Amino acid sequence: MNFELQTTDTTTKARAGRITTDHGVIETPIFMPVGTVASVKGVQQRELTEDINADIILGNTY
C-alpha cells in the first residue's frame, strides 16, 4: 500500500491524496459508508450503487 499526497491547502492544512493498493486506487478524501453488523443502515442498496456511487464501503461483520 502506498499513499501519495497530491495537494495541501496552506491555510486549512486540508489534504488530497491517492492511496494505491494491490486492489486499486482510492482518491482521498472519500465518502465511505460504514456497515455495522454487516449492513449499511438508512441507505438502500440501489442508493449505494447508483446515487451515492460509493467506491468503498467499510463493513464491520463481527
ROTOR-650826 format. One record per atom (N, C-alpha, C, CB): residue in three letters; atom name; residue number from 1; y negated, z negated, x negated. Coordinates in Angstrom, 1 decimal, padded with zeros to 4 digits, always signed. Glycine has a CB too. Layout:
BEGIN
+-----+----+-----+--------+--------+--------+
:   r :  a :   k :     py :     pz :     px :
+-----+----+-----+--------+--------+--------+
: ALA : CA : NUM :      Y :      Z :      X :
...
+-----+----+-----+--------+--------+--------+
//
This chain:
BEGIN
+-----+----+-----+--------+--------+--------+
:   r :  a :   k :     py :     pz :     px :
+-----+----+-----+--------+--------+--------+
: MET :  N :   1 : +001.2 : +000.0 : -000.8 :
: MET : CA :   1 : +000.0 : +000.0 : +000.0 :
: MET :  C :   1 : -001.2 : +000.0 : -000.9 :
: MET : CB :   1 : +000.0 : -001.2 : +001.0 :
: ASN :  N :   2 : -002.2 : +000.7 : -000.4 :
: ASN : CA :   2 : -003.5 : +000.9 : -001.2 :
: ASN :  C :   2 : -004.7 : +000.8 : -000.3 :
: ASN : CB :   2 : -003.5 : +002.2 : -002.0 :
: PHE :  N :   3 : -005.7 : +000.1 : -000.7 :
: PHE : CA :   3 : -007.0 : +000.0 : +000.1 :
: PHE :  C :   3 : -008.1 : +000.7 : -000.7 :
: PHE : CB :   3 : -007.4 : -001.4 : +000.5 :
: GLU :  N :   4 : -008.8 : +001.7 : -000.1 :
: GLU : CA :   4 : -009.9 : +002.4 : -000.8 :
: GLU :  C :   4 : -011.1 : +002.1 : +000.0 :
: GLU : CB :   4 : -009.5 : +003.9 : -000.9 :
: LEU :  N :   5 : -012.1 : +001.5 : -000.6 :
: LEU : CA :   5 : -013.4 : +001.3 : +000.0 :
: LEU :  C :   5 : -014.2 : +002.6 : +000.1 :
: LEU : CB :   5 : -014.2 : +000.2 : -000.7 :
: GLN :  N :   6 : -014.6 : +003.0 : +001.3 :
: GLN : CA :   6 : -015.3 : +004.3 : +001.5 :
: GLN :  C :   6 : -016.8 : +004.1 : +001.4 :
: GLN : CB :   6 : -015.0 : +004.9 : +002.8 :
: THR :  N :   7 : -017.3 : +003.0 : +002.0 :
: THR : CA :   7 : -018.8 : +002.8 : +002.0 :
: THR :  C :   7 : -019.0 : +001.3 : +002.4 :
: THR : CB :   7 : -019.5 : +003.7 : +003.0 :
: THR :  N :   8 : -020.2 : +000.8 : +001.9 :
: THR : CA :   8 : -020.6 : -000.6 : +002.2 :
: THR :  C :   8 : -022.1 : -000.6 : +002.6 :
: THR : CB :   8 : -020.4 : -001.5 : +001.0 :
: ASP :  N :   9 : -022.4 : -001.3 : +003.7 :
: ASP : CA :   9 : -023.8 : -001.4 : +004.1 :
: ASP :  C :   9 : -024.4 : -002.5 : +003.3 :
: ASP : CB :   9 : -023.9 : -001.8 : +005.6 :
: THR :  N :  10 : -025.6 : -002.2 : +002.6 :
: THR : CA :  10 : -026.2 : -003.2 : +001.7 :
: THR :  C :  10 : -026.8 : -004.4 : +002.4 :
: THR : CB :  10 : -027.2 : -002.5 : +000.8 :
: THR :  N :  11 : -027.2 : -004.2 : +003.7 :
: THR : CA :  11 : -027.9 : -005.2 : +004.5 :
: THR :  C :  11 : -026.9 : -006.2 : +005.1 :
: THR : CB :  11 : -028.7 : -004.6 : +005.6 :
: THR :  N :  12 : -025.9 : -005.6 : +005.8 :
: THR : CA :  12 : -024.9 : -006.5 : +006.5 :
: THR :  C :  12 : -023.6 : -006.7 : +005.8 :
: THR : CB :  12 : -024.6 : -005.8 : +007.8 :
: LYS :  N :  13 : -023.4 : -006.0 : +004.7 :
: LYS : CA :  13 : -022.1 : -006.1 : +003.9 :
: LYS :  C :  13 : -020.9 : -005.6 : +004.7 :
: LYS : CB :  13 : -021.9 : -007.5 : +003.5 :
: ALA :  N :  14 : -021.2 : -004.9 : +005.8 :
: ALA : CA :  14 : -020.1 : -004.2 : +006.6 :
: ALA :  C :  14 : -019.4 : -003.2 : +005.7 :
: ALA : CB :  14 : -020.6 : -003.6 : +007.9 :
: ARG :  N :  15 : -018.1 : -003.0 : +005.9 :
: ARG : CA :  15 : -017.4 : -002.1 : +005.0 :
: ARG :  C :  15 : -016.6 : -001.1 : +005.9 :
: ARG : CB :  15 : -016.5 : -002.8 : +004.1 :
: ALA :  N :  16 : -016.4 : +000.1 : +005.3 :
: ALA : CA :  16 : -015.5 : +001.1 : +005.9 :
: ALA :  C :  16 : -014.6 : +001.5 : +004.8 :
: ALA : CB :  16 : -016.3 : +002.3 : +006.6 :
: GLY :  N :  17 : -013.3 : +001.6 : +005.2 :
: GLY : CA :  17 : -012.3 : +002.0 : +004.1 :
: GLY :  C :  17 : -011.1 : +002.7 : +004.7 :
: GLY : CB :  17 : -011.9 : +000.8 : +003.4 :
: ARG :  N :  18 : -010.1 : +002.8 : +003.8 :
: ARG : CA :  18 : -008.9 : +003.5 : +004.2 :
: ARG :  C :  18 : -007.7 : +002.8 : +003.6 :
: ARG : CB :  18 : -008.9 : +005.0 : +003.7 :
: ILE :  N :  19 : -006.7 : +002.4 : +004.4 :
: ILE : CA :  19 : -005.5 : +001.8 : +003.9 :
: ILE :  C :  19 : -004.4 : +002.9 : +003.9 :
: ILE : CB :  19 : -005.1 : +000.6 : +004.8 :
: THR :  N :  20 : -003.8 : +003.1 : +002.8 :
: THR : CA :  20 : -002.7 : +004.1 : +002.7 :
: THR :  C :  20 : -001.4 : +003.3 : +002.5 :
: THR : CB :  20 : -003.0 : +005.1 : +001.5 :
: THR :  N :  21 : -000.4 : +003.6 : +003.4 :
: THR : CA :  21 : +000.9 : +003.0 : +003.3 :
: THR :  C :  21 : +001.9 : +004.2 : +003.2 :
: THR : CB :  21 : +001.2 : +002.1 : +004.5 :
: ASP :  N :  22 : +003.2 : +003.8 : +003.0 :
: ASP : CA :  22 : +004.2 : +004.8 : +003.0 :
: ASP :  C :  22 : +004.4 : +005.5 : +004.3 :
: ASP : CB :  22 : +005.6 : +004.1 : +002.6 :
: HIS :  N :  23 : +003.8 : +004.9 : +005.4 :
: HIS : CA :  23 : +004.0 : +005.5 : +006.7 :
: HIS :  C :  23 : +002.8 : +006.2 : +007.2 :
: HIS : CB :  23 : +004.3 : +004.4 : +007.7 :
: GLY :  N :  24 : +001.7 : +006.2 : +006.4 :
: GLY : CA :  24 : +000.5 : +006.9 : +006.8 :
: GLY :  C :  24 : -000.8 : +006.3 : +006.4 :
: GLY : CB :  24 : +000.5 : +007.1 : +008.3 :
: VAL :  N :  25 : -001.9 : +006.8 : +006.9 :
: VAL : CA :  25 : -003.3 : +006.3 : +006.6 :
: VAL :  C :  25 : -003.9 : +005.6 : +007.8 :
: VAL : CB :  25 : -004.1 : +007.5 : +006.1 :
: ILE :  N :  26 : -004.6 : +004.5 : +007.5 :
: ILE : CA :  26 : -005.3 : +003.7 : +008.6 :
: ILE :  C :  26 : -006.7 : +003.7 : +008.2 :
: ILE : CB :  26 : -004.7 : +002.3 : +008.8 :
: GLU :  N :  27 : -007.6 : +004.2 : +009.0 :
: GLU : CA :  27 : -009.1 : +004.1 : +008.7 :
: GLU :  C :  27 : -009.5 : +002.7 : +009.2 :
: GLU : CB :  27 : -009.9 : +005.3 : +009.5 :
: THR :  N :  28 : -010.4 : +002.1 : +008.4 :
: THR : CA :  28 : -010.9 : +000.8 : +008.8 :
: THR :  C :  28 : -012.4 : +000.8 : +008.9 :
: THR : CB :  28 : -010.5 : -000.3 : +007.8 :
: PRO :  N :  29 : -013.1 : +000.1 : +009.8 :
: PRO : CA :  29 : -012.4 : -000.8 : +010.7 :
: PRO :  C :  29 : -011.7 : -000.1 : +011.8 :
: PRO : CB :  29 : -013.4 : -001.8 : +011.3 :
: ILE :  N :  30 : -010.8 : -000.7 : +012.5 :
: ILE : CA :  30 : -010.0 : -000.1 : +013.6 :
: ILE :  C :  30 : -009.8 : -001.1 : +014.7 :
: ILE : CB :  30 : -008.6 : +000.4 : +013.0 :
: PHE :  N :  31 : -009.7 : -000.6 : +015.9 :
: PHE : CA :  31 : -009.4 : -001.4 : +017.1 :
: PHE :  C :  31 : -007.9 : -001.5 : +017.1 :
: PHE : CB :  31 : -010.0 : -000.8 : +018.4 :
: MET :  N :  32 : -007.3 : -002.7 : +017.1 :
: MET : CA :  32 : -005.9 : -002.9 : +017.1 :
: MET :  C :  32 : -005.5 : -003.8 : +018.2 :
: MET : CB :  32 : -005.4 : -003.4 : +015.7 :
: PRO :  N :  33 : -004.9 : -003.2 : +019.3 :
: PRO : CA :  33 : -004.4 : -004.1 : +020.4 :
: PRO :  C :  33 : -003.3 : -004.9 : +019.9 :
: PRO : CB :  33 : -003.9 : -003.2 : +021.6 :
: VAL :  N :  34 : -003.2 : -006.2 : +020.4 :
: VAL : CA :  34 : -002.2 : -007.1 : +019.9 :
: VAL :  C :  34 : -001.2 : -007.4 : +021.1 :
: VAL : CB :  34 : -002.8 : -008.4 : +019.4 :
: GLY :  N :  35 : +000.1 : -007.3 : +020.9 :
: GLY : CA :  35 : +001.1 : -007.6 : +021.9 :
: GLY :  C :  35 : +001.7 : -008.9 : +021.6 :
: GLY : CB :  35 : +002.1 : -006.5 : +022.0 :
: THR :  N :  36 : +001.6 : -009.9 : +022.5 :
: THR : CA :  36 : +002.2 : -011.2 : +022.3 :
: THR :  C :  36 : +003.5 : -011.2 : +023.2 :
: THR : CB :  36 : +001.3 : -012.4 : +022.7 :
: VAL :  N :  37 : +004.5 : -011.8 : +022.7 :
: VAL : CA :  37 : +005.8 : -011.8 : +023.4 :
: VAL :  C :  37 : +006.2 : -010.3 : +023.7 :
: VAL : CB :  37 : +005.8 : -012.6 : +024.7 :
: ALA :  N :  38 : +005.9 : -009.4 : +022.7 :
: ALA : CA :  38 : +006.3 : -008.0 : +022.7 :
: ALA :  C :  38 : +005.6 : -007.2 : +023.8 :
: ALA : CB :  38 : +007.8 : -007.9 : +023.0 :
: SER :  N :  39 : +004.5 : -007.6 : +024.3 :
: SER : CA :  39 : +003.8 : -006.8 : +025.3 :
: SER :  C :  39 : +002.3 : -007.0 : +025.2 :
: SER : CB :  39 : +004.2 : -007.2 : +026.7 :
: VAL :  N :  40 : +001.5 : -005.9 : +025.2 :
: VAL : CA :  40 : +000.1 : -005.9 : +025.2 :
: VAL :  C :  40 : -000.3 : -006.2 : +026.7 :
: VAL : CB :  40 : -000.6 : -004.6 : +024.7 :
: LYS :  N :  41 : -001.0 : -007.4 : +026.9 :
: LYS : CA :  41 : -001.4 : -007.8 : +028.2 :
: LYS :  C :  41 : -002.7 : -007.2 : +028.7 :
: LYS : CB :  41 : -001.5 : -009.4 : +028.2 :
: GLY :  N :  42 : -002.8 : -006.9 : +030.0 :
: GLY : CA :  42 : -004.0 : -006.4 : +030.6 :
: GLY :  C :  42 : -004.3 : -004.9 : +030.4 :
: GLY : CB :  42 : -005.1 : -007.2 : +030.1 :
: VAL :  N :  43 : -003.4 : -004.2 : +029.8 :
: VAL : CA :  43 : -003.6 : -002.8 : +029.5 :
: VAL :  C :  43 : -002.3 : -002.1 : +029.8 :
: VAL : CB :  43 : -004.0 : -002.6 : +028.0 :
: GLN :  N :  44 : -002.4 : -001.0 : +030.6 :
: GLN : CA :  44 : -001.2 : -000.2 : +030.9 :
: GLN :  C :  44 : -000.8 : +000.7 : +029.7 :
: GLN : CB :  44 : -001.5 : +000.7 : +032.1 :
: GLN :  N :  45 : +000.4 : +001.1 : +029.6 :
: GLN : CA :  45 : +000.9 : +002.0 : +028.5 :
: GLN :  C :  45 : +000.1 : +003.2 : +028.4 :
: GLN : CB :  45 : +002.4 : +002.3 : +028.8 :
: ARG :  N :  46 : -000.2 : +003.9 : +029.6 :
: ARG : CA :  46 : -001.0 : +005.1 : +029.6 :
: ARG :  C :  46 : -002.4 : +004.9 : +029.0 :
: ARG : CB :  46 : -001.2 : +005.6 : +031.0 :
: GLU :  N :  47 : -003.0 : +003.7 : +029.2 :
: GLU : CA :  47 : -004.3 : +003.4 : +028.6 :
: GLU :  C :  47 : -004.2 : +003.3 : +027.1 :
: GLU : CB :  47 : -004.9 : +002.1 : +029.2 :
: LEU :  N :  48 : -003.1 : +002.8 : +026.6 :
: LEU : CA :  48 : -002.9 : +002.6 : +025.1 :
: LEU :  C :  48 : -002.8 : +004.0 : +024.5 :
: LEU : CB :  48 : -001.7 : +001.8 : +024.8 :
: THR :  N :  49 : -002.1 : +004.9 : +025.1 :
: THR : CA :  49 : -001.8 : +006.2 : +024.5 :
: THR :  C :  49 : -002.8 : +007.3 : +024.8 :
: THR : CB :  49 : -000.5 : +006.7 : +025.0 :
: GLU :  N :  50 : -003.4 : +007.2 : +026.0 :
: GLU : CA :  50 : -004.4 : +008.3 : +026.4 :
: GLU :  C :  50 : -005.8 : +007.9 : +026.3 :
: GLU : CB :  50 : -004.0 : +008.7 : +027.8 :
: ASP :  N :  51 : -006.2 : +006.7 : +026.9 :
: ASP : CA :  51 : -007.6 : +006.3 : +027.0 :
: ASP :  C :  51 : -008.1 : +005.6 : +025.7 :
: ASP : CB :  51 : -007.8 : +005.4 : +028.2 :
: ILE :  N :  52 : -007.4 : +004.6 : +025.3 :
: ILE : CA :  52 : -007.8 : +003.9 : +024.1 :
: ILE :  C :  52 : -007.4 : +004.7 : +022.8 :
: ILE : CB :  52 : -007.1 : +002.5 : +024.0 :
: ASN :  N :  53 : -006.4 : +005.4 : +022.9 :
: ASN : CA :  53 : -005.9 : +006.3 : +021.8 :
: ASN :  C :  53 : -005.6 : +005.4 : +020.5 :
: ASN : CB :  53 : -006.9 : +007.4 : +021.5 :
: ALA :  N :  54 : -004.9 : +004.3 : +020.7 :
: ALA : CA :  54 : -004.7 : +003.3 : +019.7 :
: ALA :  C :  54 : -003.8 : +004.0 : +018.6 :
: ALA : CB :  54 : -004.0 : +002.1 : +020.2 :
: ASP :  N :  55 : -004.3 : +003.9 : +017.3 :
: ASP : CA :  55 : -003.5 : +004.4 : +016.2 :
: ASP :  C :  55 : -002.5 : +003.4 : +015.7 :
: ASP : CB :  55 : -004.4 : +004.8 : +015.1 :
: ILE :  N :  56 : -002.7 : +002.1 : +016.0 :
: ILE : CA :  56 : -001.9 : +001.0 : +015.5 :
: ILE :  C :  56 : -001.9 : -000.1 : +016.6 :
: ILE : CB :  56 : -002.4 : +000.4 : +014.2 :
: ILE :  N :  57 : -000.7 : -000.7 : +016.8 :
: ILE : CA :  57 : -000.5 : -001.8 : +017.7 :
: ILE :  C :  57 : +000.2 : -002.9 : +017.0 :
: ILE : CB :  57 : +000.2 : -001.4 : +019.1 :
: LEU :  N :  58 : -000.3 : -004.1 : +017.0 :
: LEU : CA :  58 : +000.4 : -005.2 : +016.4 :
: LEU :  C :  58 : +001.2 : -005.9 : +017.4 :
: LEU : CB :  58 : -000.6 : -006.3 : +015.8 :
: GLY :  N :  59 : +002.5 : -006.1 : +017.1 :
: GLY : CA :  59 : +003.5 : -006.7 : +018.1 :
: GLY :  C :  59 : +004.0 : -008.0 : +017.5 :
: GLY : CB :  59 : +004.6 : -005.7 : +018.4 :
: ASN :  N :  60 : +003.8 : -009.1 : +018.3 :
: ASN : CA :  60 : +004.4 : -010.4 : +017.9 :
: ASN :  C :  60 : +005.6 : -010.5 : +018.8 :
: ASN : CB :  60 : +003.3 : -011.5 : +018.1 :
: THR :  N :  61 : +006.8 : -010.4 : +018.3 :
: THR : CA :  61 : +008.0 : -010.3 : +019.1 :
: THR :  C :  61 : +008.9 : -011.5 : +018.9 :
: THR : CB :  61 : +008.8 : -009.1 : +018.8 :
: TYR :  N :  62 : +008.4 : -012.7 : +018.5 :
: TYR : CA :  62 : +009.2 : -013.8 : +018.2 :
: TYR :  C :  62 : +010.1 : -014.2 : +019.3 :
: TYR : CB :  62 : +008.4 : -015.0 : +017.8 :
+-----+----+-----+--------+--------+--------+
//
